[in-house]
Amino acid sequence: MEIFTAAGFSALLQVIAIDLVLAGDNAIVIGLAAAGLPADQRKKAILVGIGAATVLRIFFALVTQQLLQIGPILLIGGGILLLYVCWKMWRELSTTHEEEEEATEALSDKDHNKSGAVADKAKRKTFAQAAWQIVIADVSMSLDNVLAVAGAAMDHPTVLIIGLALSIALMGFAASFIARLLHRFRWIAYVGLLVILYVAIEMTLKGAYGQWPEQLSVLGTWFGPPGAVGH
């Protein structure tokens, strides 16, 4: 089993870091969207959001891995998309402490800041507005998560299966806990961002080498024979 090799274990660690950060990031976005709702609607919106994210991760997992096997040009596309994910994550990390606190309160339904009410400072909104925000976030972030895991574990099918199962489990059962963890220990999110950036650069360079092996022959010492790339 490849997870017991150095390369496989390294890929597994990358996948775990990606799963932790993106599951927590997705949960915070869901919490922010639901924070402006009344308590009875808030719980419903969060359940719908986490359920949709779980289903979307399964769907994208089935599709993305097949697409990445088509050829090097799709590795380039996937790598560029992950670079965009990194930029989005960097922007999301600028979310204020107060906004994150409102999100984590909404997710856990607890008054962490002792203000007397849960998520009481969040801007009020309708259920339809919150649901639409959550659906858009789920589609985008579920694809981001699956693509990042597939990129990190591409040559290690067992790691890919473990990573996708962990992603679904975290989103389905531990979203609130992971969101609170990231809120408390911000450095975890930055470590995850660096891991995703590494995966994005590796995917892009691997795809470019597979597509233009003669022009980028210097990358051969990293990726091996050109025929091994994208297959």
C-alpha positions as CSV (number, residue, x, y, z in Angstrom):
1,M,0.0,0.0,0.0
2,E,1.5,3.3,-1.1
3,I,0.7,5.2,2.1
4,F,3.5,3.3,3.7
5,T,6.1,4.8,1.3
6,A,7.7,8.1,1.8
7,A,6.0,9.7,-1.2
8,G,2.6,8.2,-0.2
9,F,2.9,9.3,3.4
10,S,3.9,12.8,2.3
11,A,0.9,13.0,0.0
12,L,-1.4,11.8,2.8
13,L,-0.1,14.6,5.1
14,Q,-0.8,17.2,2.4
15,V,-4.3,15.8,1.9
16,I,-5.1,15.9,5.6
17,A,-3.9,19.6,5.8
18,I,-6.0,20.5,2.7
19,D,-9.1,18.7,4.1
20,L,-8.8,20.4,7.5
21,V,-8.5,23.9,6.1
22,L,-11.0,23.7,3.3
23,A,-13.7,21.9,5.4
24,G,-13.3,24.6,8.1
25,D,-13.2,27.4,5.5
26,N,-16.4,26.1,3.9
27,A,-18.1,25.8,7.4
28,I,-17.2,29.4,8.3
29,V,-18.7,30.6,5.0
30,I,-21.9,28.6,5.7
31,G,-21.9,30.1,9.3
32,L,-21.5,33.6,8.0
33,A,-24.3,33.2,5.5
34,A,-26.6,31.7,8.2
35,A,-25.7,34.1,11.0
36,G,-28.1,36.8,10.0
37,L,-31.1,34.5,10.2
38,P,-33.5,33.9,13.2
39,A,-32.4,30.9,15.3
40,D,-35.0,28.5,14.0
41,Q,-34.1,29.2,10.3
42,R,-30.4,29.3,11.1
43,K,-30.2,25.7,12.1
44,K,-32.1,24.6,9.0
45,A,-29.8,26.7,6.7
46,I,-26.7,25.2,8.3
47,L,-28.0,21.6,7.9
48,V,-28.9,22.2,4.3
49,G,-25.5,23.8,3.6
50,I,-23.4,21.1,5.2
51,G,-25.6,18.4,3.6
52,A,-25.2,20.0,0.1
53,A,-21.5,20.4,0.6
54,T,-21.2,16.7,1.4
55,V,-23.2,15.5,-1.6
56,L,-21.3,17.9,-3.9
57,R,-17.9,16.6,-2.7
58,I,-18.9,13.1,-3.6
59,F,-20.1,14.2,-7.0
60,F,-17.1,16.2,-7.8
61,A,-14.8,13.4,-6.6
62,L,-16.3,11.1,-9.1
63,V,-15.9,13.6,-12.0
64,T,-12.6,15.4,-11.2
65,Q,-10.3,12.4,-10.9
66,Q,-11.5,11.1,-14.3
67,L,-10.9,14.5,-15.9
68,L,-7.4,14.8,-14.5
69,Q,-6.5,11.5,-16.2
70,I,-7.3,12.8,-19.7
71,G,-4.0,14.5,-20.2
72,P,-1.4,17.2,-19.3
73,I,-3.5,20.1,-20.5
74,L,-6.1,19.5,-17.9
75,L,-3.4,19.3,-15.2
76,I,-2.4,22.8,-16.3
77,G,-6.0,23.9,-16.1
78,G,-6.4,22.3,-12.7
79,G,-3.3,23.9,-11.3
80,I,-4.3,27.3,-12.5
81,L,-7.7,26.9,-10.9
82,L,-6.0,25.9,-7.6
83,L,-3.9,29.1,-7.8
84,Y,-7.1,31.0,-8.0
85,V,-8.3,29.0,-5.0
86,C,-5.2,30.1,-3.1
87,W,-5.9,33.8,-4.0
88,K,-9.5,33.3,-2.7
89,M,-8.3,31.7,0.5
90,W,-5.9,34.6,1.0
91,R,-8.7,37.0,0.7
92,E,-11.0,35.0,3.0
93,L,-8.2,34.9,5.7
94,S,-8.7,38.7,5.9
95,T,-12.2,38.1,7.4
96,T,-12.4,40.1,10.6
97,H,-12.3,38.4,14.0
98,E,-15.8,39.6,14.7
99,E,-17.2,38.1,11.5
100,E,-15.6,34.8,12.3
101,E,-16.9,34.9,15.8
102,E,-20.5,35.4,14.4
103,A,-20.0,32.5,12.1
104,T,-18.7,30.1,14.7
105,E,-21.5,31.1,17.1
106,A,-24.1,30.4,14.3
107,L,-22.5,27.0,13.6
108,S,-22.4,25.9,17.2
109,D,-25.5,27.8,18.4
110,K,-23.6,29.1,21.4
111,D,-22.9,32.6,22.7
112,H,-19.1,32.5,22.7
113,N,-18.6,36.2,23.2
114,K,-21.1,36.4,26.1
115,S,-23.1,39.2,24.4
116,G,-26.4,37.7,25.5
117,A,-27.5,36.3,22.1
118,V,-26.1,34.1,19.4
119,A,-24.7,35.9,16.3
120,D,-26.5,39.0,17.3
121,K,-24.2,41.4,15.4
122,A,-24.7,39.8,12.0
123,K,-26.5,41.6,9.3
124,R,-30.1,40.4,9.1
125,K,-31.2,38.6,5.9
126,T,-34.0,36.4,4.5
127,F,-33.8,32.6,4.4
128,A,-33.7,32.7,0.5
129,Q,-30.7,35.1,0.6
130,A,-28.8,32.9,3.0
131,A,-29.6,29.7,1.1
132,W,-28.4,31.2,-2.2
133,Q,-25.2,32.4,-0.6
134,I,-24.6,28.9,0.9
135,V,-25.3,27.1,-2.4
136,I,-22.9,29.2,-4.4
137,A,-20.2,28.8,-1.7
138,D,-20.8,25.0,-1.6
139,V,-20.4,24.5,-5.3
140,S,-17.3,26.6,-5.5
141,M,-15.6,25.3,-2.3
142,S,-16.5,21.6,-2.9
143,L,-14.9,21.7,-6.3
144,D,-11.9,23.4,-4.8
145,N,-11.6,20.8,-2.1
146,V,-11.9,17.8,-4.4
147,L,-9.5,19.3,-7.0
148,A,-6.9,20.0,-4.3
149,V,-7.1,16.5,-2.9
150,A,-7.0,14.9,-6.3
151,G,-3.9,17.0,-7.2
152,A,-2.1,16.1,-4.0
153,A,-2.8,12.4,-4.2
154,M,-2.8,12.0,-8.0
155,D,-0.2,9.2,-8.1
156,H,-1.5,7.5,-5.0
157,P,-5.0,6.1,-5.4
158,T,-5.3,4.9,-1.8
159,V,-4.4,8.3,-0.5
160,L,-7.0,9.8,-2.8
161,I,-9.7,7.5,-1.4
162,I,-8.7,8.3,2.2
163,G,-8.5,12.0,1.5
164,L,-12.0,12.2,-0.2
165,A,-13.5,10.1,2.6
166,L,-11.9,12.3,5.2
167,S,-13.2,15.4,3.4
168,I,-16.7,14.2,3.4
169,A,-16.6,13.0,7.0
170,L,-15.2,16.4,8.2
171,M,-17.8,18.4,6.3
172,G,-20.6,16.1,7.4
173,F,-19.8,15.5,11.0
174,A,-17.1,18.0,12.3
175,A,-17.6,21.2,10.3
176,S,-18.5,23.2,13.4
177,F,-15.5,21.9,15.4
178,I,-13.0,22.5,12.6
179,A,-14.4,26.1,12.1
180,R,-13.9,26.8,15.8
181,L,-10.4,25.3,15.6
182,L,-9.4,27.5,12.7
183,H,-10.9,30.5,14.5
184,R,-8.8,29.8,17.5
185,F,-5.6,28.8,15.8
186,R,-5.3,31.0,12.7
187,W,-1.8,29.6,11.8
188,I,-3.4,26.3,10.7
189,A,-5.2,28.0,7.9
190,Y,-2.0,29.6,6.7
191,V,-0.2,26.2,6.7
192,G,-3.1,24.8,4.7
193,L,-2.8,27.7,2.2
194,L,0.9,27.0,1.7
195,V,0.1,23.3,1.1
196,I,-2.5,24.1,-1.5
197,L,-0.1,26.6,-3.2
198,Y,2.5,23.9,-3.4
199,V,0.0,21.4,-5.0
200,A,-1.1,24.1,-7.4
201,I,2.4,24.9,-8.6
202,E,3.3,21.2,-8.9
203,M,0.1,20.4,-10.9
204,T,0.8,23.3,-13.3
205,L,4.5,22.4,-13.8
206,K,3.7,18.7,-14.2
207,G,1.1,19.4,-16.8
208,A,3.3,21.9,-18.6
209,Y,6.2,19.3,-18.7
210,G,3.8,16.7,-20.0
211,Q,2.5,19.0,-22.7
212,W,5.9,20.5,-23.8
213,P,8.6,18.0,-22.6
214,E,11.3,19.2,-25.0
215,Q,11.0,22.8,-24.1
216,L,10.8,22.1,-20.3
217,S,13.2,19.1,-20.2
218,V,14.8,20.6,-17.1
219,L,11.7,19.4,-15.2
220,G,12.5,15.8,-16.1
221,T,14.6,15.3,-13.0
222,W,11.5,16.1,-10.9
223,F,8.7,14.4,-12.8
224,G,10.4,11.6,-14.6
225,P,9.8,10.5,-18.2
226,P,7.3,12.7,-20.1
227,G,5.0,9.7,-20.8
228,A,4.4,9.3,-17.1
229,V,2.7,12.7,-16.8
230,G,-1.0,12.9,-17.1
231,H,-1.6,9.2,-17.3
